[in-house]
């Protein structure tokens, strides 16, 4: 890595520190055509934590039939004992919650949709039926002292419905907040958001009583807008950003969804802005290069490619 780069040139109005919610082992690998060995997944999580990522989403306790790439959740999670990071897991229903809690998971996530079309494709339910399914999951998790994240997909556009009204997103986000989710991740699942749209949604959520402190953002880079959208969110006060090491991932139920915002690209920008993340970019880059080798293809992350070329 070239000494002194990126230069640290702070910009006004940004948070001093951002927590990166690393989703590569779950959201990244769930979209792979081939199944990654369990031992490789465990090593991936360990390397990410060693690079300084304090939150690494480990796996998903969905039915193996729906996401076969993550069918080894029961085998993987025990291998992560002692990893120095928060290790949230995705659960779709009470059965998934039972499986996760049996292994000692202390943080879970549920995944809702802002649109009816995606709720039907992803969960085979209406938006309100999905919310009703999550309610007992969240209630039980609260009773057990678990931390709960609510994912909300299709916040900025939907491949079947097109533009998604802001008020529609606000309604479902508020429902998850009132249910008891500690954190709400706003997903641009097909990567169509632009900065003004991001700011408008965050403003409306605040006006509706959802504080910025409970919000995270999750951008895909389909149209090359993920970093600009992230900057708009940071300027609004958001301090939790989802990203995927090496830019891995997409969405198996939305074919137009390409990779997530690459964690390396995010860290490069934040380093340059003087925003603390606690992440060692060189170690993170090495981890993504290693994982790309396991997958047999180059990383789509621009920063990984640039740093690897320099080396």
N, C-alpha and C positions, 0 to 999 in steps of 0.2 A: 504494500500500500504506500502511495506517495506521501512523504513526510509533510505534515502541515495542511493536508487537504482532507475534508473540505475546510476552508477557512471558517472560523466561528464569527459570524456577523449576525448578532441578535436583531430581531424585528420587534417593534412594539406590539403590545397587546396579546402576547402569547403566554401560555402557562410555563412555569419554570421547569416542570417535570411532566412527562407523559408515561403512562403505563401501557406497554404493548401487550395485548392479549394475543398470544401466538396460537394460530389455529392450524398450522401445517400438518401436525400428526393426525388431526381429525378431519377438518374441512379440506385440507390439501389431499390427503391420501385416499379419502372416500371416493374421489373421482378418477382414480387410477384404473386403467383397464386390467392390469395384472395385480394380483394380491401380493403385498409386500410381506416378507416373513416377520413373524412376531418379534424375534430377536432384533431385527433391523429397526423396527418401530421403536422398541425400547431404547436402543442406542441413539436413535434420532432425538427422542425426548431428553435423554441424559445430556447429549451434546448441546441442545438448545438451552437447557437450564445452566449448563456450565458457561455458556456464552453470555449469561446475565439476564436471560428472559425470566421474569418472576412469575409469569402465568403462562402455562403451556396446556392447551386443551388436549387431553390425552387420547380420548376415543369416544365411541358412541355405543350406548346400550340399546340400539334399535334391533328389531328382529333380523337375524342374519340373512333372511331371504331378501330383504329390502336393500341392505347395504352389505353385500358379501365381503367387501374389502375390509370391513371392521368387525367381522364375525368372531374375531379372537379377543374381544374385550375382556372376557373372564381370564384368559391366559396372560394378556398384556398387563393389566392393571397391577397385579401382585409383583411384577418385575420392576415396578417403578417405586417401590418402597425406598425411602431415603433420598429421593430426588429433591433437591433444594428449590422447589417451586410449587406454586399452587397448581393443582391438577384437576380442573373441572372436567366433567364428562357430560355428554348429551344424553338425555332420557326422553323418550316419546310418550310414556304413559306410566301407570303405577307398576306394571311388571318390570319395566326398565329401571324404575326407581328402586324396586326390591333388589334387583341384580347389582346395581351400583352400590347400594348401602351395605349389602352382604360382603362386599370387598373393601369396605371402609372409606368409600368416596365421601368427601366433605363438601364438595361443590358440584352443583348440577346446572344444566341448562335445558330449557324447553324451547321449542321452535314453532312459532306461530307465523301466520301470513297476513299481510294487509289486503290481499285480494282473494276473491272466491275461487278463481281459476287455479291459482297455485295451491290453495288449501286443498282443493280437490285432487290435484296432481300429486301433491307431496304427502297428504295425510288422509285422502279419501273422505274428507269431511268438509262441511261449510266452515267459514271463519268462526262463527259462534259455537258450532259443535266442537271444533278444536279447542276453543277457549274453555268450554265446559269439561273437556277431557283433561285439560291441564290443571283445573282447579283443585281436585283432590291430590294431585302430585305436589303442587306448590304448598298446599295446606300441611301435608304430611312432612314435607321437607322442612318447613318452618318449625313444626313441632320437634323435629330431630336436630334443630340448630344448624341446618345446612345453609350454605350461601346459594342463592338462586339467581341465575341470569335468564332473561327472556330474550330470545332472538326474534326479530320481526323481519321477515323476508318481503321483497318486492315493495320497498318503501318509496321508490322513485320511478318505477316503471315495471310493466309486466309483459311477458312475450305474447300473451293472448289478449289482454285487455288494453295494452298501450299505456297511456298516461294514467297515473294513479292520483286521485284527488288528495290533497294534503289532509283534509279533514277526515278522510277515511283512515289514513295512517294514524292520525291523532287518536281516533276512537279506539283502535285496537291497542295502541301503545298504552293509553290510559287504563284499559281493561287489565293489561298485564301488570301495570304498576299497582293498581288497586288490589289485584290478586295477591300481591306480596313479593313480586320479583325485586331483588335488590338492585339489579342493573339491567338496562334495556339496550340491546344492541340493534341499531337501525341499519338494515341491510340493503345495499344497492345491488341486488342479486344479479342483474344483467348489465350492470355497469353503465347506466344511461344518465346518471345524475350529473348536474353541473353546479358550480359553487353557489349561485344565487338560489337554486332550488334547495340546496342543503341548508343555507341560512334561513330561508323561509320556513322550512319544516321545524328547525330547532326553535325559532321564535314562536311558532304556533304551539309547540309542545309546552314551552315555558308559560305562555298565556293560558294554556289549559291546565296548569298546575303541576306539570312534570318538570322538576328542576334539572338543569344541565348536569349537576353532579351525579345524577342517576343514569346518564346517557353515555353510550359508546357508539362508535361508528364503524361500519364494516363495508368497505368499498371494493368493487371489482374493477379491473382496469381495461375493460372491453374497448372503450373509446379513448383510452389514455388519460382519463380524468381523475384517477384515484388520488394522486398526490394533491392536485389542486382542490379537490373536494375535502380532503383531510385538512388542508391548511385553512379552508373556510370554517370547518368545524372547530379547529383549535382557536381561531380568532373569536369564535363565539364562546369559548371557555371549556369545550370538551377536553378531557384529560385521559381518556381511555380509547385506544385505537386498535382495532383488530388488524392483523396482518399475518401473512403466511410465508415462512422461510422459503426463499427461492422462487416465490410467486406461484407455488403449487396450488392447484385446486380449481374448482368450478362448481357446478351443481348438477347432480345426475338427473334432476327433474326439470331443469331449464337448460336446454341445449345451447341457447345463445349466451350462457354465462361462461365467460372465460376465467382466467386465473385471478386469484385474489391479489390485492396490493402486496407486493413483495416486501418482506420485513427489512431486507437490506436497503431497498430504495427509501423506505420510510426513515430508517436510522440515519442514512446519509443526509437526508433533508433536515432531520431534527438536530443532528450533530452540527450542521452548518448554521442552524438558527440558535445554537447554544442552549437547546432544550435537553435536559437530562433524561436519559432512558435507562441507564445502568447497563447497557448492552455493549459488549466488545465487538465492534464491527468485523475485525479480522477473524475472530473465532466464529462468528455467525456465518461469515462468507465461507470459511473452510467447511463448516457443517453443511451448507447448502451445496457446495461443490461435491462433497462426499455423498450426499443423498442423490444428487443428479447422477452420479456414477452408479449408485444402486438401482436407479430407475432406467439407466441406459440411455439417457438423453441429456442435452445441455439445459441448464436452468434458464427460464424465461426472464429472470430478473436482470434488468439493465446494469445494476450495480455489481452483481455477481460476475456478469460477463466482462465488465470494464476492469474490475480488480483482477480477475483471473487472466485477462489478456496482458495486463501490466506485469503480472508475475511470470 
